[in-house]
Amino acid sequence: MTRADEYRQLARNVRKRASEEQNLLLRAQWEILGSRYLELADQSKKIDENDTRYDPIPWDRLRQH
């Protein structure tokens, strides 16, 4: 799974959580977080295309083996 795919999965997860949230303020915050993950997915695609090595999130520590 690419970084972009992982960000999109995170976005789907938080948007699902937003849809289940009763508190309007928390729902909005979850939706904003989901939007930011989608932005990161787009940015990571550009990073992969340019072969940039900097990655702000240490994926090797986050992945569950």
C-alpha positions in Angstrom: 0.0 0.0 0.0 1.4 3.4 -1.0 1.5 6.4 1.4 -1.3 8.0 -0.7 -3.4 4.8 -0.2 -2.7 4.8 3.5 -3.8 8.5 3.8 -7.0 7.8 1.9 -7.7 4.9 4.2 -7.2 7.2 7.2 -9.5 9.7 5.6 -12.2 7.1 5.1 -11.9 6.0 8.7 -12.2 9.4 10.2 -15.1 10.4 7.9 -16.9 7.2 8.9 -16.4 8.3 12.5 -17.6 11.8 11.7 -20.8 10.3 10.2 -21.5 8.5 13.5 -20.7 11.5 15.7 -23.7 13.2 17.4 -21.8 16.3 18.5 -21.8 18.8 15.6 -18.5 20.4 16.7 -16.7 17.0 16.9 -18.3 15.9 13.6 -16.9 19.0 11.9 -13.5 18.4 13.4 -13.5 14.8 12.2 -14.5 15.9 8.7 -11.7 18.5 8.7 -9.2 15.9 9.7 -10.5 13.6 6.9 -10.0 16.5 4.4 -6.4 17.1 5.6 -5.7 13.4 5.1 -6.9 13.6 1.5 -4.6 16.7 1.0 -1.7 14.6 2.3 -2.6 11.8 -0.1 -2.4 14.3 -3.0 0.9 15.7 -1.7 2.4 12.2 -1.2 1.6 11.4 -4.8 3.6 14.4 -5.9 6.4 13.4 -3.6 6.5 9.9 -5.1 6.5 11.4 -8.6 9.4 13.6 -7.8 11.2 10.9 -5.9 11.6 13.1 -2.8 12.8 11.2 0.2 11.4 13.4 3.0 8.4 11.9 4.7 6.9 13.7 7.7 5.3 10.5 9.1 7.6 7.6 10.0 5.5 4.9 8.4 7.8 2.1 9.4 6.8 2.8 13.1 3.1 3.1 12.3 2.6 -0.1 10.3 1.4 -3.1 12.1 3.2 -6.2 11.1 
